[in-house]
Amino acid sequence: MKTMLNVALPKGRLGEKVYAMFERAGFECPSIKETGRKLIFENPEAGVRYFWVKPSDVAIYVEHGAADIGVAGKDILLEYEPDVYELYDLDIGKCRMAVAAKKGFRYSADKTLRVATKFSNITRNYYASQGRDIDIIHLNGSIEIAPILGLSDVIVDIVETGTTLKENDLEVFETIVPISARLIANKSSFKFKGDAIERIMAGLETEKADK
């Protein structure tokens, strides 16, 4: 009997793309496509048990061993710094973490920069590397209106197309880091279920190469 791997998938469009990759790599689970309220789906023959969780929770499930592997955005890994292995860049869900502000904004060297963001840790680390004093204003949504209403000088946020920024007369000033979806593993699982995890990695690499 194959070793069963618990796989945490992020809910939403990204998770659907991720599952499609697993399916093409030979780790299908047809019941996952059925409509209903079921949360856990398994295929013993393929050795996989999938479950959907909020994208920002994937790393928590993996770190604490409820999932052996999962898929999380690089932004989540940088922000929360979970104690997991980052195994593989799936090359999907691409975007970037960036600094944006109102058009014409200029840094003032003698003034503490006010930064609105959901990603306080990434922001703190980025500006610390520059030796710049900042005041972080942690927000949970609608980051773009912060500089418009004078709450902040700049924002740090994920930028995909930049459309929302343009519609609010904001523009990207700096790119902090490129973001994409990463396959991560629980450290203990990687030790004791390494062969099964390596098999999935090999399947995903072959699937990506065949595209």
C-alpha positions as CSV (number, residue, x, y, z in Angstrom):
1,M,0.0,0.0,0.0
2,K,1.3,3.5,-0.9
3,T,2.3,6.0,1.8
4,M,-0.6,8.4,2.1
5,L,0.3,12.1,1.9
6,N,-1.9,14.8,3.3
7,V,-1.9,17.7,0.9
8,A,-3.1,21.2,1.9
9,L,-4.4,23.1,-1.1
10,P,-5.2,26.9,-1.1
11,K,-8.9,27.6,-1.8
12,G,-9.7,29.6,-4.9
13,R,-8.3,30.0,-8.4
14,L,-4.8,29.3,-7.5
15,G,-5.7,26.0,-5.7
16,E,-7.7,24.9,-8.7
17,K,-4.6,25.5,-10.9
18,V,-2.4,23.6,-8.4
19,Y,-4.8,20.6,-8.2
20,A,-4.8,20.5,-12.0
21,M,-1.0,20.3,-11.9
22,F,-1.1,17.4,-9.4
23,E,-3.8,15.7,-11.5
24,R,-1.7,15.9,-14.7
25,A,1.3,14.6,-12.7
26,G,-0.6,11.4,-11.9
27,F,-2.0,12.3,-8.4
28,E,-5.6,12.7,-9.3
29,C,-8.6,12.5,-6.9
30,P,-11.8,12.7,-9.0
31,S,-14.0,13.3,-5.9
32,I,-12.5,16.7,-5.4
33,K,-14.4,18.0,-8.4
34,E,-17.8,16.9,-7.0
35,T,-20.1,19.6,-5.7
36,G,-20.9,19.6,-2.1
37,R,-19.6,20.6,1.4
38,K,-17.0,17.8,1.7
39,L,-13.6,19.1,2.9
40,I,-11.3,16.0,2.6
41,F,-10.8,14.0,-0.6
42,E,-8.6,11.0,-1.0
43,N,-7.3,8.5,-3.5
44,P,-5.5,5.6,-1.8
45,E,-4.2,4.2,-5.1
46,A,-2.4,7.5,-5.8
47,G,-1.4,7.9,-2.2
48,V,-2.9,11.3,-1.7
49,R,-5.5,13.0,0.6
50,Y,-6.3,16.6,-0.3
51,F,-8.1,19.2,1.7
52,W,-8.9,22.9,0.9
53,V,-7.9,25.6,3.4
54,K,-7.6,29.4,3.3
55,P,-4.4,30.3,1.4
56,S,-2.8,32.0,4.4
57,D,-3.4,28.9,6.5
58,V,-1.7,26.4,4.3
59,A,1.7,27.0,5.9
60,I,0.2,26.6,9.4
61,Y,-1.3,23.1,8.5
62,V,2.1,22.1,7.1
63,E,4.3,23.5,9.9
64,H,2.2,21.7,12.5
65,G,2.0,18.4,10.7
66,A,-1.7,18.3,9.9
67,A,-0.5,18.3,6.2
68,D,2.7,16.7,4.9
69,I,2.9,19.0,2.0
70,G,1.1,22.1,0.7
71,V,1.2,25.0,-1.7
72,A,1.7,28.5,-0.4
73,G,2.6,31.8,-2.0
74,K,6.1,33.2,-1.5
75,D,4.5,36.2,0.2
76,I,3.0,34.0,2.9
77,L,6.4,32.3,3.5
78,L,8.2,35.6,3.8
79,E,5.6,37.2,6.0
80,Y,5.0,34.5,8.5
81,E,8.4,32.6,8.2
82,P,6.9,29.2,9.0
83,D,9.3,26.4,10.0
84,V,8.9,24.3,6.8
85,Y,10.9,23.2,3.9
86,E,10.4,25.2,0.7
87,L,10.9,22.5,-2.0
88,Y,9.8,23.8,-5.4
89,D,8.7,26.8,-7.3
90,L,5.5,25.8,-9.2
91,D,5.9,28.8,-11.5
92,I,2.2,29.8,-11.2
93,G,0.4,32.5,-9.3
94,K,3.0,35.0,-10.4
95,C,3.0,38.5,-9.1
96,R,5.3,40.8,-7.1
97,M,5.5,42.5,-3.7
98,A,6.0,46.2,-4.4
99,V,6.1,49.7,-3.0
100,A,3.5,52.0,-4.5
101,A,2.5,55.7,-3.9
102,K,0.7,58.6,-5.5
103,K,2.2,59.8,-8.8
104,G,4.9,62.3,-8.2
105,F,5.7,61.1,-4.7
106,R,9.2,61.7,-3.5
107,Y,11.0,60.3,-0.5
108,S,12.0,62.8,2.2
109,A,15.2,61.8,3.9
110,D,14.5,63.8,7.1
111,K,11.0,62.4,7.6
112,T,9.8,59.0,9.0
113,L,8.1,57.2,6.1
114,R,4.5,56.1,6.8
115,V,3.8,52.7,5.2
116,A,0.4,51.0,5.0
117,T,0.4,47.3,4.4
118,K,-0.9,43.9,5.2
119,F,2.6,42.5,5.1
120,S,4.3,44.1,8.2
121,N,7.1,41.6,8.5
122,I,8.1,41.9,4.8
123,T,7.9,45.7,5.0
124,R,9.9,45.9,8.2
125,N,12.7,43.6,6.8
126,Y,12.8,45.5,3.5
127,Y,13.2,49.0,4.9
128,A,15.6,47.7,7.7
129,S,17.9,46.5,4.9
130,Q,17.9,50.1,3.6
131,G,18.4,51.6,7.0
132,R,15.3,53.7,6.6
133,D,13.0,54.8,9.5
134,I,9.4,53.8,8.9
135,D,6.1,53.8,10.7
136,I,4.0,50.8,9.7
137,I,0.3,51.1,9.6
138,H,-1.1,47.6,9.5
139,L,-4.3,47.3,7.4
140,N,-6.3,44.3,6.4
141,G,-7.9,45.5,3.2
142,S,-8.3,48.4,0.7
143,I,-4.6,49.3,1.1
144,E,-4.8,51.5,-2.0
145,I,-6.9,54.3,-0.4
146,A,-4.4,54.9,2.5
147,P,-2.1,57.3,0.5
148,I,-5.1,58.9,-1.2
149,L,-6.6,59.8,2.2
150,G,-3.3,60.8,3.7
151,L,-3.1,57.9,6.1
152,S,0.3,56.8,4.6
153,D,3.0,58.0,2.3
154,V,3.3,54.7,0.5
155,I,1.9,51.2,0.5
156,V,3.5,47.7,0.3
157,D,1.2,45.2,-1.4
158,I,1.0,42.4,-3.9
159,V,0.8,43.8,-7.5
160,E,-0.4,41.5,-10.3
161,T,-1.5,43.6,-13.2
162,G,-1.3,47.1,-11.6
163,T,-4.8,48.0,-12.8
164,T,-6.1,48.8,-9.3
165,L,-3.1,51.1,-8.7
166,K,-3.7,53.0,-12.0
167,E,-7.4,53.4,-11.3
168,N,-6.5,55.1,-8.0
169,D,-3.7,57.3,-9.5
170,L,-1.0,55.2,-7.8
171,E,2.2,53.8,-9.3
172,V,4.8,51.2,-8.4
173,F,8.1,52.8,-7.1
174,E,10.1,49.7,-6.2
175,T,9.7,45.9,-6.5
176,I,10.6,44.2,-3.3
177,V,10.5,40.5,-4.4
178,P,8.8,38.4,-7.1
179,I,6.1,36.1,-5.8
180,S,4.9,32.7,-7.0
181,A,3.4,29.5,-5.6
182,R,5.8,27.2,-3.8
183,L,5.5,23.5,-2.8
184,I,6.3,23.3,0.9
185,A,6.8,20.3,3.3
186,N,6.6,19.5,7.0
187,K,10.1,18.8,8.2
188,S,9.3,15.6,10.0
189,S,7.2,14.4,7.0
190,F,10.1,15.1,4.7
191,K,12.2,12.8,6.8
192,F,9.8,9.9,7.2
193,K,7.8,10.2,4.0
194,G,10.6,11.5,1.8
195,D,10.2,8.9,-1.0
196,A,6.5,9.8,-1.4
197,I,7.2,13.5,-1.4
198,E,10.0,13.1,-3.9
199,R,7.7,11.1,-6.2
200,I,5.2,14.0,-6.2
201,M,8.0,16.5,-6.9
202,A,9.3,14.4,-9.8
203,G,5.8,14.2,-11.2
204,L,5.3,18.0,-10.9
205,E,8.7,18.7,-12.6
206,T,7.8,16.4,-15.5
207,E,4.4,18.0,-15.8
208,K,5.9,21.5,-15.9
209,A,8.5,20.4,-18.5
210,D,5.8,18.9,-20.7
211,K,3.8,22.1,-20.9
